Amino acid sequence: MKSNKNKNLTGNKDYCLWLQDIKTRVRQAQLKAAVRVNSFLLEFYWSLGADIVEKQKAAKWGSGFLKQLSLDLMHEFPDMKGFSRRNLEQIRRWHLFWCSNNEIVEQPVPQLDGQARPSPIAKQAASQLNSSLQNIKKQQPVSALFHIPWWHNVVIISKCDSVEKALFYVNKTIENNWSRSFLTHQIESELYARQGKAITNFKNTLPQPQSDLANQLIKDPYNFDFLTLTQNYNERELEQGLIEHITKFLLELGAGFAYLGKQIQIEVGQRAFFLDLLFYHAKLHCYVVIELKTVDFEPEHAGKLNFYIKAVDEEFRNEGDRPTIGILLCKSKDKVVAEYALSDIHKPIGVSEYELTQSLPEELKSSLPSIEEIETELDGRSGEK
């Protein structure tokens, strides 16, 4: 009788909802615990890095200092990772990267997600690190370093040549929960140099702070290196390629974009028009129309996109939605022409270029073996053994 009640309970709606809530809370608790453990570890790494730098300056222990320290620590703590000579060198380099400026500027460190206030080590690190950020327009607490995994930190300092750029990737990692491989890809694709660099009229067509937020969401150029198209590709092939790789396309667009469809039909008067791509941006709470051009930017492109934005505002925009934004992606553009074309446009539009990987020319393809030929060759070799 008891087992039957338990079996019926698993099909009970209220019980299932309550169980789902418990599972969610457990996962949140696990995540918070992992973040706290990571923070404590990096606070220790920070103080260890400071000690190593200081001892190497003051003590005369020779070039084998880190090797000996590594051996002693690994002997004492055999189950604890992170004490290899290579990692100790990374810890030292990490500390030196963020402490390249000698002037100290105090800056309060806010609480994060209701956690306890930072320890004295975190406060001291934030104070030291902020000394390197005096020329950055929008300073942010550098205790954020303790809230991303250690090897994310290593990737950032290894691939960034300035504190400002490194801090940009630290904050983006926290904001978007990037994996280490995706963080590496974003650094190598120069996201820092591309984000917020498009030509737009947002300042004149959108209210604050939406204009600033919209300007930051558009990159120039967009990197479509996941596409391989022939040299004479057309707009439909470009569109189809982006949709076939929609996950990678959304990652390149950035956080907040929700794909709604391609060739969306809108009717104006007695005619039907078709939008290349339509998205909704969850953070900006607005529709985003993307128009694709496989040629250089022309002024009439902006006029056509302006027309589409007006139509979307009329047909799709609901109460609570903010003004629709248009993004024109073209092969290349003359900056002065683009700025001039947008100057009298009353709908918010951004103009960006895109880059992609060209496929091999047909004459070169013919000289390369096919997949079938390679497989046949490999099968033949394996049979010889």
C-alpha positions, 0 to 999 in steps of 0.5 A: 500500500505504501509503495503504491502511494509513492508511485502515485506521488511521482505523478502528482503535479504539486509534488513534481513542481515542488521537486523541480524547485528543490532541484533548482535550489540544489544546483544554485547552491552547488554553483554558489559553493563552487564560486566561493571555493574558486574565490578562496583559491584565487585569493590564496593565489593572489597572496602567494603571487605577492609573496613570490614577487617580494621574496624574489626581490629581497632574498638571494635564493637563486634561480632555482627558488620556484623549483624548490618551492614547488617540490616542497609544497607538492610533498606537503600537499600531495592531493592539492593541485596547483603547486607545479613550477609552471603554475607557480610561474603563472601565479607570479605572472598573474600578480605582476600583470595586474600590479604594473602601476605603482600608484594605489587608488582606493575603490570600494568593492561591492557585494556580489549576489548577497555573498559575504563582504570580500576578505582583507586579501580581496580588498588589498588586491582590489586596491592594488589592481585599481591603480592600473585602471585610472585611465579607464573611463568606466572603472569596475572593481577588480575583485572580479578576477576572483570570480572567474576560474583560474585558467580563464585568468591565465588565458586572459593575461596570456593573450591581452596586452593591456589591463583595460582589454583584460578587464573587458574579457574578465567582465564579459566572462562573468556576464555571459558565463563563457567557457575557457574555449569560448573565451579564447575564441573571443579574444582571438577574434578581437571582440574587444576591438570590434564591439561598439565600433559600428557606425550608427545613428543610435545617439539621435534616434534612441533615448538613454540608456538604450542608445548606449546599450544598443551601440555596445551590442553591435560589432564591426566587423562581424566574424563569420569564420564558421562559413565557407562560401564560394567567391561569388556567393549571393545574399541567399547563400549567405543567409542560408549559411548563417541559419544552418549555423544558427548556434554559432551565428547567435554566439557571434551576435552576442548575448540576448538575441533570439532568432525569430525567422528568415524571409519574414513576410510583411505587407504594406499596402498591396505589396509583400516584402520580406525581411532577411532575418528577424530577431528579438533582443531580450535585454533591449526588449526590442525587435532587431531586423538584420539586412544582408548585403554581399556588396559594398554599402550604398546609401539606398540600403539604409533607406530600405532598412529604414522602411523595414524597421517602420513596418516591423514597428507597425506590425509586430511591436507591442506595448512594452516593446522598445523601438525596433533596431536595424543592423545592415551587414555589408561586405565593406563600407565607406565610413563617411558615406555611411555616416552621411546616409544615416544622418537624416534617417529617423529609425535606429540603424547600425552599419557593420561589415562582416568577414568570412572564410572563403572556400577553395577555388574550383581549380584548386579543389580539383587537385586535392583528393576527395574524402572518399579517396582519402578513406580508400587510401587509409583502408588500404594502408591499414590492410597492409599491416 
